Amino acid sequence: MKKLIICGHSVSHYRQRMLGEATANLGVKTTVIGPRDWGDEHYDPYIKKNFFFRPLSVAGPPSFYSFNLKKFLRTLSMFRPAVIY
C-alpha cells in the first residue's frame, strides 16, 4: 500500500484535511501533519480508515513557513512514506 504524508502550515483547516481524507478513500494510507491551532480553531488528532490527522508544531515561529525539521523527521521515520506533499 502506498503511503502519503501531507504537511503544511494550513492543512489543519477543514478544506485542506478533506484532500487527505479523499486520498485515503482511494486506498492510499495518508497522514496529514499540521498545527494544532489555526486562527481561532483548535484541532485534535483523529484516525479514520487509511487516514491519520496529526497535529504537530512543525510550522511556527518566526512564521508559519518555518518548519521544525526535528519533529517532522521523527514523524517521517515512524511512517516511512512513499510520497511527501
Backbone as ProteinMPNN parsed JSONL, in Angstrom:
{"seq_chain_A": "MKKLIICGHSVSHYRQRMLGEATANLGVKTTVIGPRDWGDEHYDPYIKKNFFFRPLSVAGPPSFYSFNLKKFLRTLSMFRPAVIY", "coords_chain_A": {"N_chain_A": [[0.846, -1.181, 0.0], [0.574, 2.192, -0.847], [2.006, 5.03, 0.788], [1.355, 8.261, 2.012], [2.37, 11.465, 3.041], [1.033, 14.512, 3.975], [1.95, 17.709, 4.588], [1.868, 20.86, 6.121], [1.416, 24.422, 6.676], [-1.253, 25.166, 6.799], [-2.851, 22.938, 6.683], [-4.458, 21.945, 8.66], [-6.924, 23.103, 8.554], [-10.34, 22.55, 7.67], [-11.045, 22.258, 4.851], [-8.591, 21.708, 3.682], [-7.824, 19.36, 5.014], [-9.693, 17.638, 3.965], [-8.738, 16.977, 1.433], [-6.727, 15.153, 2.09], [-8.322, 13.158, 3.316], [-9.919, 12.384, 1.15], [-7.98, 11.276, -0.508], [-7.22, 9.13, 1.102], [-9.572, 7.661, 0.975], [-9.303, 6.6, -1.52], [-7.655, 4.523, -1.118], [-5.054, 5.024, -0.354], [-2.704, 5.115, 2.167], [-2.782, 7.696, 4.339], [-1.303, 10.415, 5.999], [-1.851, 13.429, 7.614], [-0.184, 16.289, 8.562], [-0.201, 19.015, 10.601], [-0.536, 22.29, 12.173], [-1.655, 22.468, 15.612], [-3.316, 24.533, 16.34], [-5.186, 26.867, 14.477], [-5.834, 29.979, 13.478], [-8.741, 30.864, 15.172], [-9.387, 28.284, 15.745], [-9.11, 24.97, 17.119], [-7.437, 21.857, 16.933], [-7.643, 18.339, 17.276], [-5.941, 15.139, 17.316], [-7.037, 12.612, 15.003], [-8.302, 9.497, 13.732], [-9.179, 7.709, 10.832], [-10.284, 5.216, 8.477], [-7.417, 4.332, 6.737], [-6.425, 6.884, 7.208], [-4.834, 9.457, 9.049], [-4.833, 12.181, 11.137], [-2.496, 14.321, 12.367], [-1.815, 16.634, 14.691], [0.888, 18.724, 14.904], [3.547, 20.657, 15.945], [5.023, 21.596, 13.596], [5.171, 23.748, 11.998], [5.821, 27.056, 12.717], [6.854, 29.808, 14.869], [9.558, 31.734, 13.48], [7.582, 32.323, 11.613], [4.648, 31.081, 9.843], [5.754, 29.644, 7.858], [8.071, 28.542, 8.68], [9.621, 25.594, 9.508], [9.82, 23.018, 11.961], [12.157, 20.912, 11.7], [13.201, 18.745, 13.126], [11.095, 17.513, 14.618], [9.467, 16.892, 12.463], [11.085, 15.127, 10.94], [11.283, 13.024, 12.742], [8.65, 12.112, 12.739], [8.479, 11.306, 10.066], [10.296, 9.16, 10.097], [8.903, 7.285, 11.568], [6.715, 6.735, 9.965], [7.489, 6.371, 7.254], [6.915, 7.253, 4.405], [5.906, 6.886, 0.914], [5.54, 9.081, -0.609], [5.867, 12.586, -0.115], [4.015, 15.439, 0.443]], "CA_chain_A": [[0.0, 0.0, 0.0], [1.302, 3.466, -0.897], [1.854, 5.903, 1.948], [1.494, 9.668, 1.667], [2.305, 12.467, 4.108], [0.738, 15.879, 3.555], [2.388, 18.546, 5.697], [1.871, 22.27, 5.777], [1.027, 25.37, 7.716], [-2.707, 25.377, 6.851], [-3.568, 21.69, 6.401], [-5.398, 21.648, 9.74], [-8.227, 23.633, 8.174], [-11.235, 21.51, 7.158], [-10.991, 22.032, 3.398], [-7.294, 21.104, 3.385], [-7.853, 17.976, 5.513], [-10.549, 16.84, 3.086], [-7.875, 16.439, 0.383], [-6.13, 13.95, 2.662], [-9.347, 12.134, 3.513], [-10.309, 11.89, -0.18], [-6.887, 10.402, -0.943], [-7.336, 7.914, 1.905], [-10.715, 6.902, 0.445], [-8.844, 5.92, -2.735], [-6.825, 3.398, -0.71], [-3.687, 5.447, -0.038], [-2.548, 5.385, 3.595], [-2.477, 9.125, 4.339], [-1.138, 11.143, 7.25], [-1.812, 14.881, 7.452], [0.503, 16.897, 9.7], [-0.361, 20.461, 10.602], [-0.546, 22.882, 13.506], [-2.784, 22.163, 16.499], [-4.194, 25.704, 16.342], [-5.187, 27.642, 13.239], [-6.788, 31.055, 13.741], [-9.423, 30.638, 16.444], [-9.787, 26.876, 15.791], [-8.19, 24.034, 17.77], [-7.608, 20.542, 16.323], [-7.131, 17.173, 17.976], [-5.654, 14.042, 16.393], [-8.093, 11.631, 14.785], [-7.981, 8.414, 12.802], [-10.227, 7.056, 10.052], [-9.676, 4.175, 7.653], [-6.309, 4.807, 5.897], [-6.197, 8.313, 7.414], [-4.451, 9.909, 10.384], [-4.514, 13.601, 11.255], [-1.594, 14.508, 13.498], [-1.391, 17.996, 14.968], [2.287, 18.735, 15.297], [4.078, 22.008, 15.773], [6.1, 21.611, 12.609], [5.211, 25.103, 11.45], [5.638, 28.01, 13.803], [7.699, 30.995, 14.887], [9.083, 33.113, 13.395], [6.424, 32.47, 10.73], [4.002, 29.807, 9.525], [6.537, 28.968, 6.827], [9.267, 27.986, 9.31], [9.287, 24.251, 9.946], [10.658, 22.351, 12.937], [12.522, 19.698, 10.977], [13.469, 17.635, 14.037], [9.82, 16.822, 14.846], [8.996, 16.373, 11.182], [11.896, 13.961, 10.583], [10.894, 11.947, 13.655], [7.392, 11.581, 12.216], [8.8, 10.584, 8.828], [10.963, 7.894, 10.393], [7.889, 6.346, 12.055], [5.716, 6.461, 8.934], [8.194, 5.959, 6.034], [6.014, 7.418, 3.261], [6.408, 6.814, -0.457], [5.425, 10.435, -1.158], [5.651, 13.686, 0.826], [3.446, 16.588, -0.274]], "C_chain_A": [[0.893, 1.246, 0.0], [1.009, 4.27, 0.36], [2.169, 7.331, 1.532], [1.472, 10.494, 2.944], [2.032, 13.809, 3.45], [1.056, 16.757, 4.762], [2.376, 20.002, 5.261], [1.372, 23.136, 6.91], [-0.484, 25.544, 7.815], [-3.505, 24.096, 6.631], [-4.527, 21.289, 7.513], [-6.809, 22.085, 9.372], [-9.041, 22.57, 7.443], [-11.05, 21.227, 5.666], [-9.672, 21.393, 2.987], [-7.254, 19.644, 3.835], [-8.668, 17.083, 4.6], [-9.768, 16.279, 1.894], [-7.237, 15.141, 0.868], [-7.129, 12.83, 2.839], [-9.811, 11.56, 2.178], [-9.246, 10.945, -0.727], [-6.945, 9.075, -0.193], [-8.483, 7.039, 1.406], [-10.369, 6.163, -0.841], [-7.905, 4.757, -2.412], [-5.381, 3.734, -0.419], [-3.623, 5.752, 1.455], [-1.992, 6.799, 3.746], [-2.361, 9.667, 5.757], [-1.048, 12.624, 6.916], [-1.211, 15.459, 8.73], [0.378, 18.406, 9.58], [-0.422, 20.989, 12.015], [-1.803, 22.521, 14.296], [-3.801, 23.314, 16.496], [-4.045, 26.453, 15.033], [-6.256, 28.715, 13.396], [-7.409, 30.841, 15.109], [-9.879, 29.188, 16.59], [-8.691, 26.028, 16.434], [-8.485, 22.633, 17.229], [-6.969, 19.459, 17.171], [-6.826, 16.081, 16.961], [-6.904, 13.182, 16.179], [-7.686, 10.663, 13.687], [-9.262, 7.934, 12.136], [-9.542, 5.973, 9.235], [-8.659, 4.808, 6.695], [-5.931, 6.266, 6.141], [-5.838, 8.604, 8.863], [-4.148, 11.396, 10.307], [-3.697, 13.779, 12.521], [-1.242, 15.978, 13.657], [0.034, 17.962, 15.507], [2.826, 20.125, 15.01], [5.265, 22.001, 14.825], [6.238, 22.989, 11.987], [4.962, 26.084, 12.593], [6.625, 29.152, 13.721], [9.028, 30.765, 14.194], [7.916, 33.317, 12.433], [5.83, 31.095, 10.468], [4.793, 29.016, 8.494], [7.84, 28.387, 7.377], [8.914, 26.626, 9.903], [10.299, 23.724, 10.95], [11.02, 20.991, 12.353], [12.785, 18.517, 11.892], [12.191, 16.833, 14.295], [9.31, 16.187, 13.56], [9.764, 15.11, 10.789], [11.596, 12.771, 11.489], [9.599, 11.296, 13.165], [7.632, 10.792, 10.935], [9.417, 9.226, 9.115], [9.982, 6.852, 10.91], [6.997, 5.868, 10.914], [6.32, 5.912, 7.647], [7.304, 6.038, 4.784], [6.711, 7.213, 1.925], [6.451, 8.212, -1.061], [5.227, 11.418, -0.012], [5.146, 14.865, 0.02], [3.344, 17.744, 0.68]], "O_chain_A": [[1.853, 1.328, 0.766], [-0.084, 4.203, 0.922], [3.123, 7.582, 0.796], [0.651, 10.253, 3.829], [2.706, 14.198, 2.496], [0.491, 16.563, 5.838], [2.823, 20.335, 4.163], [0.961, 22.646, 7.962], [-0.964, 26.032, 8.838], [-4.715, 24.159, 6.413], [-5.334, 20.378, 7.326], [-7.784, 21.493, 9.836], [-8.488, 21.777, 6.682], [-10.912, 20.07, 5.27], [-9.639, 20.612, 2.036], [-6.717, 18.788, 3.131], [-8.372, 15.895, 4.47], [-10.107, 15.206, 1.395], [-7.209, 14.147, 0.142], [-6.825, 11.674, 2.546], [-10.072, 10.361, 2.086], [-9.571, 9.928, -1.341], [-6.742, 8.015, -0.785], [-8.377, 5.813, 1.413], [-11.055, 5.212, -1.217], [-7.415, 4.083, -3.319], [-4.559, 2.834, -0.253], [-4.404, 6.562, 1.955], [-0.865, 7.073, 3.332], [-3.215, 9.409, 6.606], [-0.274, 13.03, 6.05], [-1.666, 15.161, 9.834], [0.796, 19.001, 8.586], [-0.364, 20.21, 12.967], [-2.871, 22.298, 13.725], [-5.003, 23.086, 16.633], [-2.936, 26.654, 14.536], [-7.446, 28.405, 13.442], [-6.697, 30.657, 16.096], [-10.683, 28.888, 17.473], [-7.504, 26.326, 16.311], [-9.649, 22.259, 17.081], [-5.882, 19.645, 17.718], [-7.383, 16.085, 15.863], [-7.729, 13.048, 17.082], [-6.849, 10.965, 12.837], [-10.294, 7.773, 12.786], [-8.32, 5.834, 9.305], [-9.0, 5.713, 5.933], [-5.18, 6.836, 5.35], [-6.452, 8.071, 9.787], [-3.312, 11.827, 9.513], [-4.144, 13.432, 13.614], [-0.47, 16.523, 12.867], [0.33, 17.243, 16.461], [2.579, 20.691, 13.945], [6.379, 22.358, 15.208], [7.31, 23.35, 11.501], [3.996, 25.942, 13.343], [7.17, 29.444, 12.656], [9.584, 29.673, 14.313], [7.312, 34.39, 12.435], [6.421, 30.074, 10.82], [4.522, 27.834, 8.283], [8.625, 27.807, 6.628], [7.996, 26.527, 10.718], [11.5, 23.955, 10.808], [10.267, 20.029, 12.499], [12.607, 17.375, 11.469], [12.204, 15.605, 14.2], [8.783, 15.075, 13.573], [9.16, 14.13, 10.354], [11.652, 11.626, 11.04], [9.471, 10.072, 13.177], [7.049, 9.724, 10.744], [9.093, 8.245, 8.446], [10.199, 5.656, 10.716], [6.571, 4.713, 10.903], [5.708, 5.058, 7.006], [6.981, 5.015, 4.181], [7.93, 7.345, 1.811], [7.288, 8.501, -1.916], [4.51, 11.128, 0.947], [5.763, 15.256, -0.971], [2.891, 18.823, 0.297]]}, "name": "protein", "num_of_chains": 1, "seq": "MKKLIICGHSVSHYRQRMLGEATANLGVKTTVIGPRDWGDEHYDPYIKKNFFFRPLSVAGPPSFYSFNLKKFLRTLSMFRPAVIY"}
